[in-house]
Amino acid sequence: MSQETYIEISRTSQYINKLRGYSVIIDGDEMGNIKDGGRLRIELQPGEHVIQVKVDWCTSQTLRFTLAEGEVLKFRCGSPIRGWKLLLVLFFILGSPDNYLFIEQEEEKKALLCE
């Protein structure tokens, strides 16, 4: 019996983008949509992958990770725009759209931030 190999992404619940879903992009392909406070499980082949989340033209940084056979990796995504930073939302959208969202790995084995 072979073990399942997948990733699980959880999204923080936030006021900003509450009614909008985030697209999950893996290896350049849209693999699903995650709602506010939701979770998404995506089965993947073992190997090296690249992940990013996107809403409209705004994105997160890209993470590179390696998934082994039978391994489960967990990620968390959301927006760094909270509190007083809500006053700068227009700057993030227009001036820094690739920092409007974030995605990070939750487990000890961390993915590498692509540059």
C-alpha positions in Angstrom: 0.0 0.0 0.0 1.6 3.3 -1.0 1.4 6.4 1.2 -0.4 9.5 0.1 1.8 12.4 -1.0 0.2 15.8 -0.8 0.3 19.4 0.5 -2.2 21.1 2.6 -2.7 24.9 2.5 -4.5 26.8 5.2 -5.6 30.5 4.8 -5.7 32.9 7.6 -9.1 34.6 8.2 -8.7 38.3 7.7 -10.9 41.4 7.0 -8.9 42.2 3.8 -10.0 40.0 0.9 -12.6 38.3 3.1 -15.0 37.7 0.2 -12.4 36.8 -2.3 -10.7 33.4 -3.0 -7.0 33.0 -3.5 -5.8 31.0 -6.5 -3.1 28.4 -5.6 -0.5 28.2 -8.4 1.8 25.2 -8.4 4.4 24.8 -11.2 2.7 27.5 -13.2 -0.8 25.8 -13.1 -3.8 26.9 -11.1 -4.5 23.9 -8.8 -7.5 25.3 -6.8 -9.0 28.1 -4.9 -8.9 28.7 -1.2 -11.6 30.8 0.7 -11.1 33.0 3.8 -10.2 30.8 6.8 -10.3 27.7 4.5 -8.0 24.7 3.8 -7.1 23.1 0.5 -5.5 19.7 0.0 -3.6 19.1 -3.2 -2.1 15.7 -4.2 1.2 16.0 -6.0 3.8 13.8 -7.5 7.0 13.5 -5.5 9.8 15.9 -6.6 10.6 19.6 -6.7 7.7 22.1 -7.0 7.1 25.8 -6.9 4.1 27.3 -5.2 2.5 30.8 -5.1 -0.9 32.3 -4.2 -2.7 35.0 -6.3 -5.7 37.3 -6.2 -6.3 39.4 -9.3 -2.9 40.7 -10.4 -1.5 40.6 -6.8 0.6 37.6 -5.7 2.8 36.2 -3.0 6.5 35.5 -3.3 7.3 32.1 -4.9 8.4 29.2 -2.8 10.3 26.2 -4.0 9.9 22.9 -2.1 10.7 19.2 -2.5 8.1 16.6 -1.7 9.2 13.1 -1.0 7.1 9.9 -1.5 4.5 9.6 1.3 5.3 13.1 2.7 2.7 15.7 3.7 3.8 19.3 3.7 1.7 22.1 5.3 1.6 25.7 4.1 -0.1 28.8 5.4 -1.2 31.8 3.3 -2.8 35.2 3.8 -2.1 38.9 3.5 0.6 40.8 5.5 -1.7 43.8 5.3 -3.4 44.2 8.7 -3.8 46.8 11.4 -2.3 50.2 10.4 -1.0 48.7 7.1 -4.6 48.8 5.8 -3.9 52.5 5.3 -1.2 51.5 2.7 -3.3 49.0 0.8 -3.2 51.1 -2.4 0.6 51.2 -2.2 0.7 47.4 -2.0 -1.7 46.9 -4.9 0.0 49.4 -7.2 3.6 49.5 -6.0 4.3 46.1 -4.7 1.8 43.6 -6.0 4.1 40.6 -5.4 4.1 41.3 -1.7 0.3 41.7 -1.3 0.0 38.1 -0.2 2.3 35.6 1.6 2.8 31.9 1.6 5.0 30.1 4.1 5.7 26.5 5.1 4.5 25.5 8.6 6.7 22.4 9.2 10.3 22.2 10.2 11.5 21.4 6.7 11.2 24.9 5.1 10.7 25.7 1.5 13.2 28.0 -0.2 12.2 31.5 -1.2 12.8 32.0 -4.9 14.5 35.2 -6.0 
